[in-house]
Amino acid sequence: SPATMINHLDDPVLIGRVAWTPEDGHSSGSAMSLRTALRTSSNRAAVRLLLHVGIARTVRYAKTMGIGDVPSVPSLALGSGEVTLQAMTAAYAAFANHGLVPRPTLIRRVEDRDGHVLYASQETPVRAIRDTTAFLMSTMLADVVNAGTGAGARRLGFTLQAAGKTGTTNDFNDAWFIGYTPKLVTGVWVGFDEPRMILPNGFAAEVAVPVWAKFMKVATRNDRPEWLEMPSGVVTVKVCRLSGLLATEACKNGEVINGATGQIDRRSTVYTEYFARGTEPTAYCEAHQTQGVRVAGLLGAEEKPPAPYVDLKAIAPPGDAAEHRIAPAPTGTSGTVELIENPSTAMNTTKKRGFWSKVFRWTVKDRPNQPEPQRPPPSPPSKKPSGR
Ligand SMILES: [Zn+2]
């Protein structure tokens, strides 16, 4: 679930006899929830999650989602596979479209002068994931846009509810952002035909997100504010952010050491989380049960009160623009050794790109208008994020 804690992030990942510590930008903390990991784009958490889920299973899912064949290596979690912008954008459409992957099509319909339909696209979307999974992913990816590495879109004035994910590859050769509203999915890739550095520190948050935001502001100008309907298989539960378990009274006023200042703050770590029915926690948080126990580390250094406009009231605030970067191939001199397969091998295959930058868009299949579900309606963004 989004509240699942990913632990042991400071330990090197052991693959056989090989130890590997993925580079992790500004994301800190030895444990974090999956929700926080996505928001801060934690490489270490992504690799842990991949190994937990299983590489073979992940590769199968990539194929089902239309991404194609990706390499069976641990660095797959950081994007070491080659994918087209079109395939990746279509895959993200599944998150906006109840788990169904649409087949991209250029021509939807051809009519003659009298309005007779001469041709209509017959492509039917393929189910890749459950609608509950798609919704849970979307609530996490919404944090990315509201308060994570995609928050630049908010600073540029994009206000509709949206979700998305950044991606930056080794040596700043590629910058990605795929983001969506319930109606429109847009993928942005920035890079060169022959791979080379876009610019120093060309993180996707700085390079790709602004392109996306500027395009989406125009493309969605006439769209009404709305968000995805919560599937009946999803339930909301108040949990503690430190443990991911059921919140107690003690969680509402816990002592937390601010990693940046060393000062002790008192604040609530309770927030409303979404779960697929049957996966919600049944145990109560014990992190706050004992008076005087101070919890540090789990929160990382950038914890502040949550931004006021976000959908989930108590998600953590913006971190730095930590990005997906693949750790340089270990050299052996730094205590690590070569991976089973060198991720750079996969990175360098079939680099064929037609344009300097490509922007694809298509509309997610319209759904019948439905009233808002019972969950608290997302308040429209009204303030700029507090982070950078
Ligand atoms: Zn707690």
Boltz pocket constraint, residues with backbone or C-beta under 6 A from the ligand:
constraints:
  - pocket:
      binder: B
      contacts: [[A, 240], [A, 241], [A, 242], [A, 243], [A, 246], [A, 247], [A, 248], [A, 250], [A, 251], [A, 269], [A, 285], [A, 286], [A, 287], [A, 288]]
      max_distance: 6.0
